[in-house]
Amino acid sequence: MQAHHPSGHHSLTVRDDRPLIEMAARGDGRDVTCYFEGEDAADTSLTPAAIAEALGAIGSWSELDWHDMVRALDRIRHESRPTPPIEPS
């Protein structure tokens, strides 16, 4: 539920047992963040164009050479200094 406070700020109140779903979107030519109470509400906001755009981005990964990617990640792992152990305080 959205509320308008006397301070002029907006807030969103959601019960503790309901998930709050955040989605990036574009509105009026600007990047915005939309919040939904629960997955059902978030799912109903998806347009066919938004779904097609997301699937298109996933499909672009198919062009990657996974063997090269794995070798590069392995090289990076071996070239990087490990993080020192965290000492409890």
VOSE-446861 format. One record per atom (N, C-alpha, C, O): residue number from 1; x, y, z. Coordinates in steps of 0.1 Angstrom, whole numbers, always signed. Layout:
N
+-----+-------+-------+-------+
| seq |     x |     y |     z |
+-----+-------+-------+-------+
| NUM |     X |     Y |     Z |
...
+-----+-------+-------+-------+
***
This chain:
89
+-----+-------+-------+-------+
| seq |     x |     y |     z |
+-----+-------+-------+-------+
|   1 |    +8 |   -12 |    +0 |
|   1 |    +0 |    +0 |    +0 |
|   1 |    +9 |   +12 |    +0 |
|   1 |   +18 |   +13 |    +8 |
|   2 |    +6 |   +22 |    -9 |
|   2 |   +14 |   +34 |   -10 |
|   2 |    +7 |   +44 |    -1 |
|   2 |    -5 |   +46 |    -1 |
|   3 |   +15 |   +52 |    +6 |
|   3 |   +10 |   +62 |   +15 |
|   3 |   +17 |   +76 |   +12 |
|   3 |   +28 |   +76 |    +8 |
|   4 |   +10 |   +87 |   +13 |
|   4 |   +16 |  +100 |   +12 |
|   4 |   +16 |  +106 |   +26 |
|   4 |    +6 |  +108 |   +32 |
|   5 |   +28 |  +109 |   +30 |
|   5 |   +30 |  +114 |   +44 |
|   5 |   +29 |  +129 |   +43 |
|   5 |   +32 |  +135 |   +33 |
|   6 |   +26 |  +135 |   +55 |
|   6 |   +25 |  +150 |   +55 |
|   6 |   +38 |  +157 |   +51 |
|   6 |   +39 |  +168 |   +47 |
|   7 |   +50 |  +150 |   +53 |
|   7 |   +63 |  +155 |   +49 |
|   7 |   +64 |  +157 |   +34 |
|   7 |   +74 |  +163 |   +30 |
|   8 |   +55 |  +151 |   +26 |
|   8 |   +56 |  +152 |   +12 |
|   8 |   +63 |  +140 |    +6 |
|   8 |   +64 |  +139 |    -6 |
|   9 |   +68 |  +131 |   +14 |
|   9 |   +75 |  +119 |    +9 |
|   9 |   +65 |  +107 |    +8 |
|   9 |   +55 |  +106 |   +15 |
|  10 |   +68 |   +99 |    -2 |
|  10 |   +60 |   +87 |    -4 |
|  10 |   +66 |   +75 |    +3 |
|  10 |   +78 |   +74 |    +5 |
|  11 |   +58 |   +66 |    +7 |
|  11 |   +64 |   +53 |   +13 |
|  11 |   +55 |   +42 |    +9 |
|  11 |   +45 |   +43 |    +3 |
|  12 |   +61 |   +30 |   +11 |
|  12 |   +54 |   +18 |    +7 |
|  12 |   +54 |    +8 |   +19 |
|  12 |   +65 |    +5 |   +25 |
|  13 |   +43 |    +4 |   +24 |
|  13 |   +42 |    -4 |   +35 |
|  13 |   +37 |   -18 |   +31 |
|  13 |   +27 |   -20 |   +24 |
|  14 |   +45 |   -28 |   +34 |
|  14 |   +42 |   -42 |   +30 |
|  14 |   +43 |   -51 |   +43 |
|  14 |   +52 |   -49 |   +51 |
|  15 |   +33 |   -60 |   +44 |
|  15 |   +34 |   -69 |   +56 |
|  15 |   +47 |   -77 |   +55 |
|  15 |   +52 |   -80 |   +45 |
|  16 |   +52 |   -81 |   +67 |
|  16 |   +64 |   -88 |   +68 |
|  16 |   +63 |  -102 |   +61 |
|  16 |   +74 |  -107 |   +57 |
|  17 |   +52 |  -108 |   +60 |
|  17 |   +51 |  -121 |   +54 |
|  17 |   +48 |  -120 |   +39 |
|  17 |   +46 |  -131 |   +33 |
|  18 |   +49 |  -108 |   +33 |
|  18 |   +48 |  -107 |   +18 |
|  18 |   +61 |  -103 |   +12 |
|  18 |   +67 |   -93 |   +18 |
|  19 |   +65 |  -109 |    +2 |
|  19 |   +78 |  -105 |    -5 |
|  19 |   +76 |   -91 |   -12 |
|  19 |   +65 |   -88 |   -17 |
|  20 |   +86 |   -83 |   -12 |
|  20 |   +86 |   -71 |   -19 |
|  20 |   +95 |   -73 |   -32 |
|  20 |  +107 |   -75 |   -30 |
|  21 |   +89 |   -72 |   -43 |
|  21 |   +96 |   -75 |   -56 |
|  21 |  +100 |   -61 |   -62 |
|  21 |   +92 |   -52 |   -64 |
|  22 |  +113 |   -60 |   -66 |
|  22 |  +118 |   -48 |   -72 |
|  22 |  +121 |   -51 |   -87 |
|  22 |  +127 |   -61 |   -90 |
|  23 |  +116 |   -42 |   -96 |
|  23 |  +119 |   -43 |  -110 |
|  23 |  +123 |   -30 |  -116 |
|  23 |  +117 |   -19 |  -113 |
|  24 |  +134 |   -30 |  -124 |
|  24 |  +138 |   -18 |  -131 |
|  24 |  +129 |   -17 |  -143 |
|  24 |  +126 |   -26 |  -149 |
|  25 |  +126 |    -4 |  -146 |
|  25 |  +118 |    -1 |  -158 |
|  25 |  +122 |   +12 |  -163 |
|  25 |  +130 |   +19 |  -158 |
|  26 |  +115 |   +16 |  -174 |
|  26 |  +117 |   +29 |  -180 |
|  26 |  +103 |   +35 |  -181 |
|  26 |   +94 |   +30 |  -187 |
|  27 |  +102 |   +47 |  -175 |
|  27 |   +90 |   +54 |  -176 |
|  27 |   +92 |   +69 |  -179 |
|  27 |  +100 |   +76 |  -173 |
|  28 |   +84 |   +74 |  -188 |
|  28 |   +85 |   +88 |  -193 |
|  28 |   +99 |   +92 |  -197 |
|  28 |  +104 |  +103 |  -194 |
|  29 |  +106 |   +82 |  -203 |
|  29 |  +120 |   +85 |  -208 |
|  29 |  +130 |   +85 |  -197 |
|  29 |  +142 |   +89 |  -199 |
|  30 |  +127 |   +80 |  -185 |
|  30 |  +136 |   +79 |  -174 |
|  30 |  +136 |   +65 |  -168 |
|  30 |  +127 |   +58 |  -168 |
|  31 |  +148 |   +62 |  -163 |
|  31 |  +149 |   +49 |  -155 |
|  31 |  +142 |   +50 |  -142 |
|  31 |  +144 |   +60 |  -135 |
|  32 |  +134 |   +40 |  -139 |
|  32 |  +126 |   +41 |  -126 |
|  32 |  +127 |   +27 |  -120 |
|  32 |  +131 |   +17 |  -127 |
|  33 |  +124 |   +26 |  -107 |
|  33 |  +123 |   +13 |  -100 |
|  33 |  +109 |   +11 |   -96 |
|  33 |  +103 |   +20 |   -89 |
|  34 |  +103 |    +0 |   -99 |
|  34 |   +89 |    -3 |   -95 |
|  34 |   +90 |   -14 |   -84 |
|  34 |   +98 |   -23 |   -85 |
|  35 |   +81 |   -13 |   -74 |
|  35 |   +80 |   -23 |   -63 |
|  35 |   +67 |   -29 |   -63 |
|  35 |   +57 |   -22 |   -65 |
|  36 |   +66 |   -42 |   -61 |
|  36 |   +54 |   -49 |   -61 |
|  36 |   +53 |   -58 |   -49 |
|  36 |   +63 |   -63 |   -44 |
|  37 |   +41 |   -59 |   -43 |
|  37 |   +39 |   -68 |   -32 |
|  37 |   +35 |   -82 |   -37 |
|  37 |   +24 |   -84 |   -41 |
|  38 |   +45 |   -90 |   -37 |
|  38 |   +43 |  -104 |   -42 |
|  38 |   +46 |  -106 |   -56 |
|  38 |   +45 |   -97 |   -65 |
|  39 |   +48 |  -119 |   -60 |
|  39 |   +52 |  -122 |   -73 |
|  39 |   +40 |  -121 |   -83 |
|  39 |   +42 |  -118 |   -95 |
|  40 |   +28 |  -124 |   -78 |
|  40 |   +17 |  -123 |   -87 |
|  40 |   +15 |  -109 |   -93 |
|  40 |   +12 |  -107 |  -104 |
|  41 |   +17 |   -99 |   -84 |
|  41 |   +15 |   -85 |   -88 |
|  41 |   +26 |   -81 |   -98 |
|  41 |   +24 |   -74 |  -107 |
|  42 |   +39 |   -86 |   -95 |
|  42 |   +50 |   -83 |  -104 |
|  42 |   +48 |   -90 |  -118 |
|  42 |   +50 |   -83 |  -128 |
|  43 |   +43 |  -102 |  -118 |
|  43 |   +41 |  -109 |  -130 |
|  43 |   +30 |  -102 |  -139 |
|  43 |   +32 |  -102 |  -151 |
|  44 |   +20 |   -97 |  -133 |
|  44 |    +9 |   -90 |  -141 |
|  44 |   +14 |   -77 |  -147 |
|  44 |    +8 |   -72 |  -156 |
|  45 |   +25 |   -72 |  -142 |
|  45 |   +30 |   -59 |  -148 |
|  45 |   +39 |   -61 |  -160 |
|  45 |   +42 |   -52 |  -167 |
|  46 |   +43 |   -74 |  -163 |
|  46 |   +51 |   -77 |  -174 |
|  46 |   +43 |   -76 |  -187 |
|  46 |   +33 |   -83 |  -188 |
|  47 |   +48 |   -68 |  -196 |
|  47 |   +42 |   -68 |  -209 |
|  47 |   +49 |   -78 |  -219 |
|  47 |   +60 |   -82 |  -216 |
|  48 |   +43 |   -82 |  -229 |
|  48 |   +49 |   -91 |  -239 |
|  48 |   +62 |   -85 |  -244 |
|  48 |   +72 |   -92 |  -247 |
|  49 |   +63 |   -72 |  -246 |
|  49 |   +75 |   -65 |  -251 |
|  49 |   +87 |   -67 |  -241 |
|  49 |   +98 |   -69 |  -244 |
|  50 |   +83 |   -65 |  -228 |
|  50 |   +93 |   -66 |  -217 |
|  50 |   +99 |   -81 |  -216 |
|  50 |  +110 |   -83 |  -214 |
|  51 |   +90 |   -90 |  -218 |
|  51 |   +94 |  -104 |  -217 |
|  51 |  +103 |  -108 |  -229 |
|  51 |  +113 |  -114 |  -228 |
|  52 |   +99 |  -103 |  -241 |
|  52 |  +107 |  -105 |  -253 |
|  52 |  +121 |   -99 |  -252 |
|  52 |  +131 |  -105 |  -256 |
|  53 |  +122 |   -87 |  -246 |
|  53 |  +134 |   -80 |  -244 |
|  53 |  +143 |   -88 |  -234 |
|  53 |  +155 |   -90 |  -237 |
|  54 |  +138 |   -93 |  -224 |
|  54 |  +145 |  -102 |  -214 |
|  54 |  +150 |  -114 |  -221 |
|  54 |  +162 |  -118 |  -219 |
|  55 |  +142 |  -121 |  -228 |
|  55 |  +146 |  -133 |  -235 |
|  55 |  +156 |  -131 |  -245 |
|  55 |  +165 |  -139 |  -248 |
|  56 |  +155 |  -119 |  -252 |
|  56 |  +165 |  -116 |  -262 |
|  56 |  +179 |  -114 |  -256 |
|  56 |  +189 |  -118 |  -261 |
|  57 |  +179 |  -108 |  -244 |
|  57 |  +192 |  -106 |  -237 |
|  57 |  +198 |  -120 |  -233 |
|  57 |  +210 |  -122 |  -234 |
|  58 |  +190 |  -129 |  -229 |
|  58 |  +194 |  -142 |  -225 |
|  58 |  +200 |  -149 |  -237 |
|  58 |  +210 |  -156 |  -237 |
|  59 |  +193 |  -148 |  -248 |
|  59 |  +197 |  -154 |  -261 |
|  59 |  +211 |  -149 |  -266 |
|  59 |  +218 |  -157 |  -272 |
|  60 |  +214 |  -137 |  -263 |
|  60 |  +227 |  -132 |  -267 |
|  60 |  +239 |  -139 |  -261 |
|  60 |  +250 |  -139 |  -266 |
|  61 |  +236 |  -145 |  -249 |
|  61 |  +247 |  -153 |  -242 |
|  61 |  +251 |  -165 |  -250 |
|  61 |  +262 |  -171 |  -249 |
|  62 |  +242 |  -170 |  -259 |
|  62 |  +244 |  -182 |  -266 |
|  62 |  +256 |  -180 |  -276 |
|  62 |  +262 |  -190 |  -281 |
|  63 |  +259 |  -168 |  -279 |
|  63 |  +270 |  -165 |  -289 |
|  63 |  +284 |  -166 |  -282 |
|  63 |  +294 |  -166 |  -289 |
|  64 |  +284 |  -167 |  -269 |
|  64 |  +297 |  -167 |  -262 |
|  64 |  +304 |  -181 |  -263 |
|  64 |  +297 |  -191 |  -264 |
|  65 |  +317 |  -181 |  -264 |
|  65 |  +325 |  -193 |  -264 |
|  65 |  +327 |  -197 |  -249 |
|  65 |  +336 |  -191 |  -243 |
|  66 |  +320 |  -207 |  -244 |
|  66 |  +320 |  -210 |  -230 |
|  66 |  +334 |  -216 |  -226 |
|  66 |  +338 |  -214 |  -215 |
|  67 |  +341 |  -223 |  -235 |
|  67 |  +354 |  -228 |  -232 |
|  67 |  +364 |  -217 |  -230 |
|  67 |  +372 |  -217 |  -220 |
|  68 |  +363 |  -206 |  -238 |
|  68 |  +372 |  -195 |  -236 |
|  68 |  +368 |  -188 |  -223 |
|  68 |  +377 |  -183 |  -216 |
|  69 |  +355 |  -187 |  -220 |
|  69 |  +351 |  -180 |  -208 |
|  69 |  +356 |  -187 |  -195 |
|  69 |  +361 |  -181 |  -186 |
|  70 |  +355 |  -201 |  -195 |
|  70 |  +360 |  -209 |  -184 |
|  70 |  +375 |  -207 |  -182 |
|  70 |  +380 |  -206 |  -171 |
|  71 |  +382 |  -207 |  -193 |
|  71 |  +397 |  -205 |  -193 |
|  71 |  +400 |  -192 |  -187 |
|  71 |  +409 |  -190 |  -179 |
|  72 |  +393 |  -181 |  -192 |
|  72 |  +396 |  -168 |  -187 |
|  72 |  +393 |  -167 |  -172 |
|  72 |  +400 |  -160 |  -165 |
|  73 |  +382 |  -172 |  -168 |
|  73 |  +378 |  -172 |  -153 |
|  73 |  +389 |  -179 |  -145 |
|  73 |  +392 |  -175 |  -134 |
|  74 |  +393 |  -191 |  -150 |
|  74 |  +403 |  -198 |  -143 |
|  74 |  +416 |  -190 |  -142 |
|  74 |  +423 |  -190 |  -132 |
|  75 |  +420 |  -184 |  -153 |
|  75 |  +432 |  -176 |  -153 |
|  75 |  +431 |  -164 |  -143 |
|  75 |  +440 |  -162 |  -135 |
|  76 |  +420 |  -157 |  -143 |
|  76 |  +417 |  -146 |  -133 |
|  76 |  +418 |  -152 |  -119 |
|  76 |  +424 |  -145 |  -110 |
|  77 |  +413 |  -163 |  -116 |
|  77 |  +413 |  -169 |  -103 |
|  77 |  +427 |  -172 |   -99 |
|  77 |  +431 |  -169 |   -87 |
|  78 |  +435 |  -177 |  -107 |
|  78 |  +449 |  -180 |  -104 |
|  78 |  +458 |  -168 |  -103 |
|  78 |  +468 |  -168 |   -96 |
|  79 |  +455 |  -157 |  -110 |
|  79 |  +463 |  -145 |  -110 |
|  79 |  +459 |  -136 |   -98 |
|  79 |  +467 |  -127 |   -95 |
|  80 |  +448 |  -138 |   -92 |
|  80 |  +443 |  -129 |   -82 |
|  80 |  +448 |  -133 |   -68 |
|  80 |  +449 |  -145 |   -65 |
|  81 |  +452 |  -123 |   -60 |
|  81 |  +456 |  -127 |   -46 |
|  81 |  +444 |  -130 |   -38 |
|  81 |  +433 |  -124 |   -39 |
|  82 |  +445 |  -141 |   -30 |
|  82 |  +433 |  -144 |   -22 |
|  82 |  +430 |  -134 |   -11 |
|  82 |  +439 |  -127 |    -7 |
|  83 |  +418 |  -133 |    -7 |
|  83 |  +414 |  -124 |    +3 |
|  83 |  +419 |  -130 |   +16 |
|  83 |  +417 |  -142 |   +19 |
|  84 |  +426 |  -121 |   +25 |
|  84 |  +431 |  -127 |   +37 |
|  84 |  +419 |  -131 |   +46 |
|  84 |  +408 |  -126 |   +45 |
|  85 |  +422 |  -141 |   +55 |
|  85 |  +411 |  -145 |   +64 |
|  85 |  +406 |  -133 |   +73 |
|  85 |  +414 |  -124 |   +77 |
|  86 |  +394 |  -134 |   +76 |
|  86 |  +388 |  -123 |   +84 |
|  86 |  +389 |  -127 |   +99 |
|  86 |  +385 |  -138 |  +103 |
|  87 |  +395 |  -119 |  +106 |
|  87 |  +397 |  -121 |  +121 |
|  87 |  +385 |  -117 |  +128 |
|  87 |  +380 |  -106 |  +127 |
|  88 |  +380 |  -126 |  +137 |
|  88 |  +368 |  -122 |  +145 |
|  88 |  +373 |  -111 |  +155 |
|  88 |  +384 |  -111 |  +160 |
|  89 |  +364 |  -101 |  +157 |
|  89 |  +367 |   -90 |  +166 |
|  89 |  +362 |   -93 |  +180 |
|  89 |  +364 |   -84 |  +189 |
+-----+-------+-------+-------+
***
